[in-house]
Every structure is written in C-alpha cells, then in structure tokens.
C-alpha cells in the first residue's frame, strides 16, 4: 500500500512539473525549458523502472495509482484559479 501512495504522489508531482514545463516553453525561457525537459526525462524513466521492477508483484496497481495521480495533478492545475480564489478569502 505504501508504494501505491508513493506512485500516486509522484503522478501528481510529475503532472505539476509537466504543466510548469509547458508554461516555460510558451514564455520562451529556453534554459529553464531545457532543464525541465531533462528533469522530466529522469522522472519518467525512474517511474518506468520502478514499475517494471514490480512486474510480478503489483505492476497493474502501481500503474493505476500513478495514472490516478496524473489525473489529480491535471485537475489541480486546471482548477488552480478556483483554489487561489478560495484561499485568498
């Protein structure tokens, strides 16, 4: 169970990184975008390695937890203006 929570958290974190990466690309910040591309590659490969290492144990549940984390991360990014308004009260 602990590993599934970790995969979920990494999924959320990675989606936040991807969104930031897209933002720096659109603002023509080449050095930051290049750094983010490298960081995302490392995160992607580490997650892939961790899932492949669990192929016999809990690969499917790890993939599902990671995908759910990505979904939650996307939702948080899309709704961030709602959260900002709520916490400014």
N, CA, C and O atoms as a GROMACS GRO file, in nm:
protein
  356
    1UNK      N    1   0.083  -0.120   0.000
    1UNK     CA    2   0.000   0.000   0.000
    1UNK      C    3   0.086   0.125   0.000
    1UNK      O    4   0.055   0.223  -0.068
    2UNK      N    5   0.194   0.122   0.075
    2UNK     CA    6   0.285   0.237   0.082
    2UNK      C    7   0.336   0.275  -0.056
    2UNK      O    8   0.344   0.393  -0.088
    3UNK      N    9   0.371   0.176  -0.136
    3UNK     CA   10   0.422   0.202  -0.271
    3UNK      C   11   0.316   0.265  -0.360
    3UNK      O   12   0.347   0.349  -0.443
    4UNK      N   13   0.191   0.226  -0.342
    4UNK     CA   14   0.084   0.283  -0.423
    4UNK      C   15   0.064   0.431  -0.393
    4UNK      O   16   0.040   0.511  -0.483
    5UNK      N   17   0.074   0.467  -0.266
    5UNK     CA   18   0.064   0.608  -0.227
    5UNK      C   19   0.181   0.686  -0.287
    5UNK      O   20   0.164   0.799  -0.333
    6UNK      N   21   0.298   0.626  -0.287
    6UNK     CA   22   0.415   0.691  -0.346
    6UNK      C   23   0.397   0.711  -0.496
    6UNK      O   24   0.428   0.819  -0.548
    7UNK      N   25   0.347   0.610  -0.567
    7UNK     CA   26   0.323   0.624  -0.710
    7UNK      C   27   0.217   0.732  -0.737
    7UNK      O   28   0.230   0.809  -0.832
    8UNK      N   29   0.115   0.738  -0.654
    8UNK     CA   30   0.012   0.840  -0.668
    8UNK      C   31   0.074   0.980  -0.652
    8UNK      O   32   0.050   1.069  -0.733
    9UNK      N   33   0.153   0.997  -0.546
    9UNK     CA   34   0.215   1.127  -0.519
    9UNK      C   35   0.310   1.168  -0.632
    9UNK      O   36   0.313   1.284  -0.672
   10UNK      N   37   0.387   1.073  -0.682
   10UNK     CA   38   0.478   1.102  -0.792
   10UNK      C   39   0.399   1.141  -0.917
   10UNK      O   40   0.441   1.228  -0.993
   11UNK      N   41   0.285   1.077  -0.939
   11UNK     CA   42   0.200   1.112  -1.053
   11UNK      C   43   0.150   1.256  -1.044
   11UNK      O   44   0.153   1.329  -1.143
   12UNK      N   45   0.106   1.298  -0.926
   12UNK     CA   46   0.061   1.436  -0.906
   12UNK      C   47   0.179   1.530  -0.930
   12UNK      O   48   0.166   1.628  -1.004
   13UNK      N   49   0.292   1.502  -0.867
   13UNK     CA   50   0.411   1.586  -0.879
   13UNK      C   51   0.455   1.597  -1.025
   13UNK      O   52   0.486   1.707  -1.072
   14UNK      N   53   0.457   1.486  -1.095
   14UNK     CA   54   0.502   1.488  -1.234
   14UNK      C   55   0.408   1.571  -1.320
   14UNK      O   56   0.453   1.642  -1.410
   15UNK      N   57   0.279   1.562  -1.295
   15UNK     CA   58   0.187   1.641  -1.375
   15UNK      C   59   0.205   1.790  -1.349
   15UNK      O   60   0.192   1.871  -1.441
   16UNK      N   61   0.235   1.827  -1.227
   16UNK     CA   62   0.264   1.968  -1.196
   16UNK      C   63   0.391   2.012  -1.269
   16UNK      O   64   0.398   2.124  -1.320
   17UNK      N   65   0.492   1.924  -1.273
   17UNK     CA   66   0.615   1.956  -1.347
   17UNK      C   67   0.589   1.973  -1.496
   17UNK      O   68   0.642   2.065  -1.558
   18UNK      N   69   0.508   1.886  -1.552
   18UNK     CA   70   0.477   1.894  -1.695
   18UNK      C   71   0.408   2.026  -1.726
   18UNK      O   72   0.439   2.091  -1.826
   19UNK      N   73   0.315   2.066  -1.642
   19UNK     CA   74   0.244   2.192  -1.664
   19UNK      C   75   0.340   2.309  -1.657
   19UNK      O   76   0.335   2.400  -1.741
   20UNK      N   77   0.428   2.308  -1.559
   20UNK     CA   78   0.528   2.415  -1.549
   20UNK      C   79   0.619   2.415  -1.672
   20UNK      O   80   0.654   2.521  -1.723
   21UNK      N   81   0.656   2.297  -1.718
   21UNK     CA   82   0.739   2.284  -1.838
   21UNK      C   83   0.671   2.349  -1.958
   21UNK      O   84   0.735   2.424  -2.032
   22UNK      N   85   0.543   2.322  -1.977
   22UNK     CA   86   0.470   2.385  -2.088
   22UNK      C   87   0.463   2.536  -2.072
   22UNK      O   88   0.471   2.609  -2.171
   23UNK      N   89   0.450   2.583  -1.950
   23UNK     CA   90   0.445   2.726  -1.927
   23UNK      C   91   0.577   2.794  -1.962
   23UNK      O   92   0.577   2.902  -2.022
   24UNK      N   93   0.689   2.733  -1.927
   24UNK     CA   94   0.817   2.796  -1.959
   24UNK      C   95   0.847   2.789  -2.108
   24UNK      O   96   0.917   2.876  -2.162
   25UNK      N   97   0.796   2.689  -2.176
   25UNK     CA   98   0.813   2.683  -2.321
   25UNK      C   99   0.738   2.798  -2.387
   25UNK      O  100   0.790   2.862  -2.478
   26UNK      N  101   0.616   2.822  -2.342
   26UNK     CA  102   0.536   2.928  -2.404
   26UNK      C  103   0.590   3.068  -2.376
   26UNK      O  104   0.555   3.163  -2.446
   27UNK      N  105   0.672   3.081  -2.274
   27UNK     CA  106   0.731   3.212  -2.243
   27UNK      C  107   0.873   3.226  -2.297
   27UNK      O  108   0.944   3.320  -2.262
   28UNK      N  109   0.914   3.132  -2.382
   28UNK     CA  110   1.045   3.136  -2.448
   28UNK      C  111   1.162   3.140  -2.350
   28UNK      O  112   1.261   3.208  -2.375
   29UNK      N  113   1.150   3.068  -2.240
   29UNK     CA  114   1.261   3.059  -2.143
   29UNK      C  115   1.338   2.930  -2.173
   29UNK      O  116   1.313   2.826  -2.113
   30UNK      N  117   1.430   2.941  -2.267
   30UNK     CA  118   1.498   2.824  -2.324
   30UNK      C  119   1.578   2.745  -2.220
   30UNK      O  120   1.569   2.622  -2.216
   31UNK      N  121   1.653   2.813  -2.137
   31UNK     CA  122   1.736   2.741  -2.040
   31UNK      C  123   1.651   2.666  -1.938
   31UNK      O  124   1.679   2.550  -1.906
   32UNK      N  125   1.547   2.730  -1.889
   32UNK     CA  126   1.459   2.664  -1.793
   32UNK      C  127   1.385   2.549  -1.859
   32UNK      O  128   1.369   2.443  -1.799
   33UNK      N  129   1.340   2.569  -1.983
   33UNK     CA  130   1.270   2.461  -2.055
   33UNK      C  131   1.363   2.343  -2.079
   33UNK      O  132   1.321   2.228  -2.067
   34UNK      N  133   1.488   2.370  -2.112
   34UNK     CA  134   1.584   2.261  -2.133
   34UNK      C  135   1.609   2.185  -2.003
   34UNK      O  136   1.616   2.062  -2.004
   35UNK      N  137   1.622   2.256  -1.893
   35UNK     CA  138   1.640   2.191  -1.764
   35UNK      C  139   1.518   2.107  -1.728
   35UNK      O  140   1.532   1.993  -1.682
   36UNK      N  141   1.400   2.162  -1.749
   36UNK     CA  142   1.276   2.090  -1.718
   36UNK      C  143   1.262   1.966  -1.805
   36UNK      O  144   1.213   1.863  -1.758
   37UNK      N  145   1.303   1.973  -1.931
   37UNK     CA  146   1.296   1.857  -2.020
   37UNK      C  147   1.383   1.744  -1.966
   37UNK      O  148   1.342   1.628  -1.964
   38UNK      N  149   1.503   1.779  -1.921
   38UNK     CA  150   1.591   1.678  -1.862
   38UNK      C  151   1.535   1.621  -1.734
   38UNK      O  152   1.540   1.500  -1.712
   39UNK      N  153   1.481   1.706  -1.649
   39UNK     CA  154   1.423   1.662  -1.522
   39UNK      C  155   1.304   1.569  -1.545
   39UNK      O  156   1.291   1.466  -1.479
   40UNK      N  157   1.219   1.606  -1.640
   40UNK     CA  158   1.103   1.521  -1.671
   40UNK      C  159   1.145   1.387  -1.728
   40UNK      O  160   1.082   1.285  -1.700
   41UNK      N  161   1.251   1.385  -1.807
   41UNK     CA  162   1.301   1.259  -1.861
   41UNK      C  163   1.348   1.168  -1.748
   41UNK      O  164   1.319   1.048  -1.749
   42UNK      N  165   1.420   1.224  -1.653
   42UNK     CA  166   1.468   1.145  -1.539
   42UNK      C  167   1.350   1.092  -1.458
   42UNK      O  168   1.348   0.974  -1.423
   43UNK      N  169   1.253   1.176  -1.429
   43UNK     CA  170   1.137   1.132  -1.352
   43UNK      C  171   1.062   1.022  -1.427
   43UNK      O  172   1.026   0.920  -1.368
   44UNK      N  173   1.039   1.043  -1.556
   44UNK     CA  174   0.968   0.941  -1.636
   44UNK      C  175   1.040   0.808  -1.634
   44UNK      O  176   0.978   0.704  -1.616
   45UNK      N  177   1.169   0.810  -1.654
   45UNK     CA  178   1.245   0.684  -1.658
   45UNK      C  179   1.253   0.617  -1.521
   45UNK      O  180   1.250   0.495  -1.512
   46UNK      N  181   1.264   0.696  -1.415
   46UNK     CA  182   1.264   0.637  -1.281
   46UNK      C  183   1.130   0.571  -1.249
   46UNK      O  184   1.127   0.462  -1.191
   47UNK      N  185   1.022   0.635  -1.288
   47UNK     CA  186   0.890   0.575  -1.265
   47UNK      C  187   0.876   0.448  -1.348
   47UNK      O  188   0.830   0.346  -1.298
   48UNK      N  189   0.916   0.454  -1.473
   48UNK     CA  190   0.910   0.336  -1.559
   48UNK      C  191   0.992   0.221  -1.502
   48UNK      O  192   0.947   0.107  -1.499
   49UNK      N  193   1.112   0.252  -1.456
   49UNK     CA  194   1.197   0.150  -1.396
   49UNK      C  195   1.131   0.090  -1.272
   49UNK      O  196   1.131  -0.032  -1.254
   50UNK      N  197   1.076   0.176  -1.188
   50UNK     CA  198   1.013   0.128  -1.065
   50UNK      C  199   0.893   0.037  -1.096
   50UNK      O  200   0.872  -0.064  -1.029
   51UNK      N  201   0.816   0.073  -1.197
   51UNK     CA  202   0.700  -0.010  -1.234
   51UNK      C  203   0.747  -0.142  -1.294
   51UNK      O  204   0.693  -0.247  -1.260
   52UNK      N  205   0.846  -0.137  -1.381
   52UNK     CA  206   0.895  -0.259  -1.443
   52UNK      C  207   0.959  -0.352  -1.340
   52UNK      O  208   0.953  -0.475  -1.354
   53UNK      N  209   1.020  -0.296  -1.237
   53UNK     CA  210   1.081  -0.377  -1.132
   53UNK      C  211   0.974  -0.451  -1.051
   53UNK      O  212   1.004  -0.550  -0.984
   54UNK      N  213   0.850  -0.403  -1.056
   54UNK     CA  214   0.740  -0.464  -0.981
   54UNK      C  215   0.649  -0.549  -1.068
   54UNK      O  216   0.537  -0.579  -1.029
   55UNK      N  217   0.695  -0.586  -1.183
   55UNK     CA  218   0.609  -0.657  -1.278
   55UNK      C  219   0.538  -0.777  -1.218
   55UNK      O  220   0.422  -0.804  -1.250
   56UNK      N  221   0.605  -0.849  -1.134
   56UNK     CA  222   0.544  -0.969  -1.078
   56UNK      C  223   0.462  -0.940  -0.953
   56UNK      O  224   0.373  -1.018  -0.918
   57UNK      N  225   0.489  -0.830  -0.887
   57UNK     CA  226   0.420  -0.803  -0.761
   57UNK      C  227   0.290  -0.724  -0.782
   57UNK      O  228   0.180  -0.779  -0.772
   58UNK      N  229   0.307  -0.598  -0.810
   58UNK     CA  230   0.188  -0.511  -0.815
   58UNK      C  231   0.200  -0.409  -0.928
   58UNK      O  232   0.173  -0.291  -0.906
   59UNK      N  233   0.239  -0.453  -1.047
   59UNK     CA  234   0.259  -0.361  -1.158
   59UNK      C  235   0.130  -0.291  -1.198
   59UNK      O  236   0.128  -0.170  -1.218
   60UNK      N  237   0.023  -0.365  -1.209
   60UNK     CA  238  -0.103  -0.305  -1.254
   60UNK      C  239  -0.153  -0.203  -1.153
   60UNK      O  240  -0.195  -0.094  -1.192
   61UNK      N  241  -0.150  -0.236  -1.027
   61UNK     CA  242  -0.196  -0.140  -0.926
   61UNK      C  243  -0.104  -0.019  -0.918
   61UNK      O  244  -0.150   0.092  -0.893
   62UNK      N  245   0.026  -0.038  -0.940
   62UNK     CA  246   0.119   0.075  -0.943
   62UNK      C  247   0.090   0.167  -1.060
   62UNK      O  248   0.091   0.289  -1.045
   63UNK      N  249   0.063   0.108  -1.175
   63UNK     CA  250   0.030   0.188  -1.294
   63UNK      C  251  -0.100   0.265  -1.271
   63UNK      O  252  -0.109   0.382  -1.306
   64UNK      N  253  -0.199   0.200  -1.213
   64UNK     CA  254  -0.326   0.267  -1.187
   64UNK      C  255  -0.311   0.380  -1.085
   64UNK      O  256  -0.370   0.487  -1.102
   65UNK      N  257  -0.232   0.358  -0.981
   65UNK     CA  258  -0.209   0.463  -0.881
   65UNK      C  259  -0.136   0.582  -0.944
   65UNK      O  260  -0.169   0.697  -0.915
   66UNK      N  261  -0.038   0.554  -1.028
   66UNK     CA  262   0.037   0.658  -1.097
   66UNK      C  263  -0.055   0.736  -1.192
   66UNK      O  264  -0.050   0.859  -1.195
   67UNK      N  265  -0.137   0.666  -1.267
   67UNK     CA  266  -0.230   0.731  -1.360
   67UNK      C  267  -0.332   0.816  -1.285
   67UNK      O  268  -0.367   0.926  -1.329
   68UNK      N  269  -0.380   0.766  -1.172
   68UNK     CA  270  -0.473   0.844  -1.091
   68UNK      C  271  -0.405   0.971  -1.039
   68UNK      O  272  -0.466   1.077  -1.035
   69UNK      N  273  -0.279   0.958  -1.000
   69UNK     CA  274  -0.204   1.075  -0.956
   69UNK      C  275  -0.189   1.177  -1.068
   69UNK      O  276  -0.202   1.297  -1.044
   70UNK      N  277  -0.163   1.131  -1.190
   70UNK     CA  278  -0.156   1.222  -1.304
   70UNK      C  279  -0.291   1.291  -1.326
   70UNK      O  280  -0.296   1.410  -1.356
   71UNK      N  281  -0.398   1.218  -1.311
   71UNK     CA  282  -0.532   1.276  -1.329
   71UNK      C  283  -0.560   1.382  -1.224
   71UNK      O  284  -0.611   1.489  -1.256
   72UNK      N  285  -0.526   1.354  -1.100
   72UNK     CA  286  -0.547   1.452  -0.993
   72UNK      C  287  -0.458   1.574  -1.015
   72UNK      O  288  -0.502   1.687  -0.994
   73UNK      N  289  -0.335   1.553  -1.058
   73UNK     CA  290  -0.246   1.664  -1.087
   73UNK      C  291  -0.301   1.753  -1.197
   73UNK      O  292  -0.295   1.876  -1.187
   74UNK      N  293  -0.356   1.693  -1.302
   74UNK     CA  294  -0.416   1.771  -1.410
   74UNK      C  295  -0.536   1.851  -1.358
   74UNK      O  296  -0.551   1.968  -1.390
   75UNK      N  297  -0.620   1.786  -1.278
   75UNK     CA  298  -0.736   1.854  -1.222
   75UNK      C  299  -0.693   1.974  -1.138
   75UNK      O  300  -0.751   2.082  -1.149
   76UNK      N  301  -0.593   1.955  -1.053
   76UNK     CA  302  -0.546   2.065  -0.968
   76UNK      C  303  -0.493   2.181  -1.050
   76UNK      O  304  -0.518   2.297  -1.017
   77UNK      N  305  -0.421   2.152  -1.156
   77UNK     CA  306  -0.366   2.258  -1.240
   77UNK      C  307  -0.478   2.333  -1.311
   77UNK      O  308  -0.477   2.456  -1.318
   78UNK      N  309  -0.574   2.260  -1.365
   78UNK     CA  310  -0.684   2.323  -1.437
   78UNK      C  311  -0.768   2.409  -1.341
   78UNK      O  312  -0.815   2.516  -1.379
   79UNK      N  313  -0.788   2.362  -1.220
   79UNK     CA  314  -0.871   2.433  -1.122
   79UNK      C  315  -0.792   2.525  -1.030
   79UNK      O  316  -0.847   2.574  -0.931
   80UNK      N  317  -0.667   2.550  -1.059
   80UNK     CA  318  -0.584   2.628  -0.966
   80UNK      C  319  -0.640   2.766  -0.938
   80UNK      O  320  -0.626   2.816  -0.826
   81UNK      N  321  -0.704   2.830  -1.035
   81UNK     CA  322  -0.761   2.962  -1.011
   81UNK      C  323  -0.875   2.956  -0.909
   81UNK      O  324  -0.895   3.051  -0.834
   82UNK      N  325  -0.948   2.846  -0.906
   82UNK     CA  326  -1.054   2.828  -0.807
   82UNK      C  327  -0.993   2.815  -0.668
   82UNK      O  328  -1.042   2.874  -0.572
   83UNK      N  329  -0.884   2.737  -0.658
   83UNK     CA  330  -0.817   2.720  -0.528
   83UNK      C  331  -0.754   2.851  -0.480
   83UNK      O  332  -0.759   2.882  -0.361
   84UNK      N  333  -0.695   2.927  -0.573
   84UNK     CA  334  -0.635   3.054  -0.535
   84UNK      C  335  -0.741   3.150  -0.480
   84UNK      O  336  -0.719   3.215  -0.378
   85UNK      N  337  -0.855   3.157  -0.546
   85UNK     CA  338  -0.962   3.244  -0.501
   85UNK      C  339  -1.015   3.201  -0.364
   85UNK      O  340  -1.046   3.285  -0.280
   86UNK      N  341  -1.024   3.070  -0.343
   86UNK     CA  342  -1.074   3.019  -0.216
   86UNK      C  343  -0.980   3.055  -0.101
   86UNK      O  344  -1.027   3.093   0.007
   87UNK      N  345  -0.850   3.042  -0.123
   87UNK     CA  346  -0.755   3.068  -0.014
   87UNK      C  347  -0.725   3.215   0.006
   87UNK      O  348  -0.661   3.250   0.105
   88UNK      N  349  -0.768   3.301  -0.084
   88UNK     CA  350  -0.749   3.446  -0.067
   88UNK      C  351  -0.855   3.507   0.022
   88UNK      O  352  -0.842   3.622   0.064
   89UNK      N  353  -0.961   3.431   0.052
   89UNK     CA  354  -1.070   3.483   0.136
   89UNK      C  355  -1.023   3.514   0.275
   89UNK      O  356  -1.102   3.559   0.359
   0.00000   0.00000   0.00000
